[in-house]
Structures are given as C-alpha cells and as structure tokens.
Amino acid sequence: MKNSIAFAAGLQILIVGCIFLFMWIRAEGRRNVRIPEIKKENIWRCSICTYVYVDSEEDELSTCPRCTSINKRLDE
C-alpha cells in the first residue's frame, strides 16, 4: 500500500514537472523571435484619416488599409 501511494505521488510530480518544463521551453522559444526592423521610409500616414501604417512594397503611392485612400509620399 505504501509503495503504490509513493509511486503515484512520484509519477504525478514527474508529470507536472514535465508539463512545466514543456511550457517553459515553449515560452523561451517565443521570446527569441526577432522582430524585423521597420525603416522610416516604410512608415506612411494617411492624409485623410491620419492612420499610421507600414507599407514596404510601395515607393511613391500607397493605399491606406483603413479608409482605402491613396497617399503620396512626401519629400521630407
């Protein structure tokens, strides 16, 4: 009887420890994800709704994702 209770308690501690280890490894993997750098020339501000967004594909004209107006790059 004593051995079965000790075995069950040890097994439970082992399972809970493995779950915590798995969660810790997963959290560490997510923490090390690199965020790409955003260049200043890729940041746009809509002239109609003043929404600020990133559009790295366009050079001179860009479409606002919120109000779909077309914005022209201003020379700064």
ZAVO-344917 format. One line per field, with one value per residue: residue number from 1; residue in one letter; z, x negated, y negated of N, C-alpha, C, O, CB in turn. Coordinates in steps of 0.05 Angstrom, whole numbers, plus 5000, padded with zeros to 4 digits. Atoms other than C-alpha are relative to their C-alpha. Glycine has a CB too. Layout:
// residues N
seq: (NUM; ...) .
type: (A; ...) .
n.up: (Z; ...) .
n.east: (X; ...) .
n.north: (Y; ...) .
ca.up: (Z; ...) .
ca.east: (X; ...) .
ca.north: (Y; ...) .
c.up: (Z; ...) .
c.east: (X; ...) .
c.north: (Y; ...) .
o.up: (Z; ...) .
o.east: (X; ...) .
o.north: (Y; ...) .
cb.up: (Z; ...) .
cb.east: (X; ...) .
cb.north: (Y; ...) .
***
This chain:
// residues 76
seq: (1; 2; 3; 4; 5; 6; 7; 8; 9; 10; 11; 12; 13; 14; 15; 16; 17; 18; 19; 20; 21; 22; 23; 24; 25; 26; 27; 28; 29; 30; 31; 32; 33; 34; 35; 36; 37; 38; 39; 40; 41; 42; 43; 44; 45; 46; 47; 48; 49; 50; 51; 52; 53; 54; 55; 56; 57; 58; 59; 60; 61; 62; 63; 64; 65; 66; 67; 68; 69; 70; 71; 72; 73; 74; 75; 76) .
type: (M; K; N; S; I; A; F; A; A; G; L; Q; I; L; I; V; G; C; I; F; L; F; M; W; I; R; A; E; G; R; R; N; V; R; I; P; E; I; K; K; E; N; I; W; R; C; S; I; C; T; Y; V; Y; V; D; S; E; E; D; E; L; S; T; C; P; R; C; T; S; I; N; K; R; L; D; E) .
n.up: (5000; 4999; 5025; 5022; 4995; 5005; 5030; 5013; 4994; 5017; 5028; 5003; 5000; 5025; 5022; 4996; 5006; 5029; 5011; 4996; 5016; 5028; 5002; 4998; 5026; 5020; 4995; 5008; 5029; 5010; 4991; 5017; 5028; 5007; 5014; 5021; 4997; 5017; 5010; 4998; 5025; 5004; 4983; 5014; 4985; 5019; 5000; 4996; 4973; 4984; 4990; 5005; 5007; 5013; 5027; 5010; 5029; 5018; 5001; 5001; 4992; 4983; 4993; 4971; 4994; 4985; 5015; 5028; 5017; 5011; 4988; 5015; 4982; 4998; 4998; 4974) .
n.east: (4984; 5017; 5015; 4983; 4995; 5025; 5004; 4980; 5008; 5024; 4991; 4986; 5020; 5015; 4983; 4997; 5026; 5004; 4982; 5012; 5024; 4990; 4990; 5023; 5015; 4984; 5001; 5027; 5002; 4984; 5013; 5023; 4992; 5009; 4981; 5015; 5003; 4983; 5014; 4984; 4987; 4977; 4978; 4983; 4978; 4978; 4993; 4971; 4991; 5024; 5008; 5029; 5003; 5025; 4997; 5027; 4999; 4995; 5021; 4989; 4972; 4993; 4972; 4995; 4984; 4976; 4979; 5006; 5008; 5027; 5018; 5025; 5022; 5008; 5029; 5006) .
n.north: (5024; 5023; 5003; 5010; 5028; 5014; 4999; 5017; 5028; 5005; 5001; 5025; 5022; 4998; 5009; 5029; 5012; 4999; 5021; 5026; 5002; 5005; 5027; 5018; 4999; 5013; 5029; 5009; 5000; 5023; 5025; 5005; 5007; 5027; 5017; 5013; 5029; 5016; 5024; 5024; 5005; 4982; 5009; 5018; 5012; 5006; 5028; 5003; 4991; 5003; 4973; 4994; 4972; 4992; 4989; 4998; 4992; 5023; 5020; 5027; 5001; 4978; 5000; 4998; 4976; 5007; 5014; 4993; 5024; 4998; 5020; 5005; 5004; 5027; 5003; 5014) .
ca.up: (5000; 5018; 4955; 4909; 4942; 4938; 4865; 4847; 4882; 4847; 4780; 4790; 4808; 4747; 4700; 4729; 4724; 4651; 4636; 4667; 4631; 4564; 4578; 4597; 4534; 4491; 4524; 4514; 4441; 4431; 4468; 4420; 4357; 4323; 4300; 4233; 4232; 4204; 4161; 4167; 4093; 4100; 4151; 4120; 4149; 4114; 4094; 4102; 4167; 4196; 4206; 4212; 4177; 4147; 4073; 4049; 3978; 3951; 3930; 3913; 3924; 3978; 3996; 4068; 4098; 4140; 4092; 4025; 4003; 3961; 3994; 3960; 3992; 4016; 4007; 4076) .
ca.east: (5000; 4945; 4906; 4966; 4981; 4908; 4905; 4969; 4945; 4877; 4910; 4955; 4896; 4859; 4917; 4929; 4854; 4853; 4913; 4879; 4814; 4851; 4886; 4820; 4784; 4842; 4842; 4767; 4774; 4827; 4785; 4726; 4766; 4735; 4779; 4758; 4733; 4780; 4747; 4771; 4787; 4837; 4880; 4938; 4990; 5057; 5074; 5149; 5158; 5087; 5078; 5004; 4986; 4927; 4923; 4857; 4880; 4897; 4849; 4890; 4963; 4994; 5065; 5089; 5113; 5166; 5201; 5171; 5150; 5087; 5029; 4969; 4901; 4880; 4808; 4781) .
ca.north: (5000; 4951; 4965; 4953; 4886; 4864; 4887; 4850; 4786; 4791; 4803; 4743; 4698; 4723; 4709; 4639; 4624; 4646; 4601; 4541; 4557; 4560; 4494; 4461; 4485; 4462; 4392; 4386; 4403; 4349; 4297; 4305; 4289; 4230; 4173; 4145; 4073; 4022; 3969; 3898; 3894; 3952; 3915; 3880; 3832; 3826; 3755; 3768; 3808; 3796; 3872; 3892; 3957; 3995; 4008; 4034; 4053; 3984; 3929; 3867; 3884; 3926; 3946; 3935; 4001; 3965; 3917; 3942; 3872; 3865; 3829; 3798; 3799; 3731; 3709; 3692) .
c.up: (5000; 4974; 4977; 5004; 4994; 4969; 4986; 5005; 4983; 4971; 4994; 5000; 4974; 4977; 5002; 4993; 4970; 4986; 5003; 4984; 4971; 4996; 5001; 4974; 4978; 5003; 4992; 4970; 4988; 5006; 4981; 4971; 4995; 4984; 4979; 5005; 4980; 4992; 5000; 4974; 4994; 5017; 4985; 5019; 4980; 5003; 5006; 5030; 5020; 5013; 4992; 4995; 4986; 4974; 4987; 4970; 4981; 5002; 5001; 5009; 5017; 5007; 5030; 5005; 5015; 4982; 4970; 4983; 4991; 5011; 4983; 5020; 4999; 5003; 5025; 5000) .
c.east: (4983; 4985; 5018; 5006; 4975; 4995; 5019; 4993; 4975; 5006; 5014; 4981; 4984; 5016; 5003; 4974; 4995; 5018; 4988; 4974; 5007; 5010; 4977; 4984; 5016; 5000; 4973; 4997; 5015; 4985; 4977; 5007; 4992; 5022; 4985; 5000; 5018; 4985; 5019; 5015; 5023; 5023; 5015; 5021; 5021; 5007; 5030; 5007; 4977; 4991; 4971; 4998; 4973; 5006; 4973; 4999; 5002; 4977; 5011; 5029; 5007; 5030; 5004; 5017; 5026; 5021; 4996; 4994; 4971; 4983; 4975; 4978; 4992; 4969; 4994; 4972) .
c.north: (4975; 4996; 4990; 4970; 4983; 5000; 4981; 4970; 4992; 4997; 4973; 4976; 5000; 4989; 4970; 4986; 5000; 4979; 4973; 4997; 4994; 4972; 4980; 4999; 4986; 4969; 4989; 4998; 4977; 4974; 4993; 4994; 4972; 4985; 4985; 4969; 4986; 4974; 4976; 4994; 5019; 4993; 4979; 4988; 4991; 4970; 4995; 5007; 4999; 5027; 5004; 5030; 5005; 5012; 5001; 5006; 4976; 4979; 4971; 4998; 5024; 4997; 5005; 5025; 4994; 4988; 5004; 4976; 5004; 4977; 4998; 4995; 4970; 4999; 4984; 4992) .
o.up: (4985; 4965; 4961; 4984; 4981; 4958; 4967; 4986; 4972; 4957; 4974; 4983; 4964; 4960; 4981; 4980; 4959; 4966; 4984; 4974; 4958; 4976; 4986; 4965; 4962; 4983; 4982; 4959; 4968; 4991; 4977; 4954; 5010; 4967; 4985; 5015; 4957; 5010; 4997; 4974; 4975; 5016; 4976; 5039; 4962; 5025; 5011; 5044; 5044; 5033; 4970; 5011; 4979; 4972; 4978; 4958; 4958; 5023; 5018; 5022; 5013; 5009; 5041; 4992; 5015; 4982; 4954; 4958; 5004; 5010; 4973; 5041; 4978; 5018; 5028; 5020) .
o.east: (4988; 4982; 5008; 5008; 4978; 4986; 5011; 4995; 4974; 4995; 5010; 4984; 4978; 5005; 5001; 4974; 4985; 5009; 4987; 4969; 4995; 5003; 4978; 4977; 5004; 4998; 4972; 4985; 5006; 4988; 4971; 4989; 4999; 5035; 4964; 5019; 5021; 4977; 5043; 5037; 5038; 5044; 5004; 5029; 5016; 5010; 5038; 5019; 4981; 4978; 4963; 5007; 4960; 5023; 4963; 4977; 4994; 4965; 5003; 5036; 4996; 5041; 4992; 5037; 5045; 5044; 5012; 4997; 4955; 4991; 4965; 4982; 4989; 4958; 5003; 4963) .
o.north: (4956; 4973; 4974; 4956; 4962; 4980; 4968; 4954; 4970; 4980; 4961; 4958; 4978; 4974; 4956; 4965; 4980; 4967; 4957; 4975; 4978; 4959; 4960; 4978; 4972; 4954; 4967; 4980; 4965; 4955; 4970; 4993; 4953; 4996; 4972; 4958; 4995; 4959; 4979; 4984; 5015; 5006; 4959; 5002; 4975; 4960; 4972; 4990; 5006; 5027; 4999; 5046; 4986; 5030; 4980; 5007; 4978; 4976; 4955; 4978; 5046; 4975; 5023; 5029; 5011; 4997; 4993; 4977; 5018; 4954; 5018; 4981; 4958; 5015; 4961; 4980) .
cb.up: (5024; 5023; 4992; 5000; 5030; 5014; 4990; 5012; 5030; 5004; 4993; 5023; 5024; 4995; 5001; 5029; 5014; 4989; 5013; 5030; 5002; 4993; 5023; 5024; 4993; 5002; 5030; 5012; 4989; 5012; 5028; 5001; 4996; 4984; 5020; 4973; 4997; 5014; 4972; 5007; 4977; 5007; 5028; 4976; 5018; 5006; 4974; 4981; 4998; 5022; 4988; 5024; 4982; 5018; 4983; 5015; 4996; 5006; 4975; 4971; 4975; 5026; 4984; 5011; 5016; 5023; 5006; 4988; 5017; 4969; 5029; 4981; 4991; 5024; 4975; 5023) .
cb.east: (5019; 4980; 4989; 5026; 5009; 4977; 5004; 5028; 4994; 4980; 5018; 5021; 4982; 4991; 5028; 5009; 4978; 5007; 5028; 4993; 4984; 5022; 5020; 4982; 4995; 5029; 5007; 4978; 5012; 5027; 4989; 4982; 5031; 4975; 5015; 5013; 4971; 5028; 4989; 4983; 4980; 4991; 4989; 5014; 4990; 5025; 4992; 5015; 5010; 5005; 5018; 4982; 5023; 4983; 5021; 4985; 5023; 5027; 4983; 4998; 5019; 4983; 5016; 5014; 4984; 4993; 4999; 5022; 5003; 5000; 4993; 5004; 4976; 5014; 4988; 5006) .
cb.north: (5000; 5003; 5027; 5017; 4995; 5013; 5029; 5005; 4996; 5022; 5023; 4997; 5003; 5029; 5014; 4993; 5016; 5028; 5002; 4997; 5026; 5020; 4994; 5008; 5030; 5010; 4994; 5018; 5026; 5000; 5003; 5024; 5005; 5001; 4980; 5006; 4991; 4993; 5005; 4976; 5002; 5028; 4990; 5013; 4976; 5018; 4987; 5018; 5028; 4980; 5022; 4991; 5009; 5019; 4984; 5022; 5018; 4987; 5003; 4990; 4999; 5000; 5022; 4975; 5019; 4982; 4971; 5016; 4974; 5000; 5007; 4976; 5018; 4985; 4985; 5019) .
***
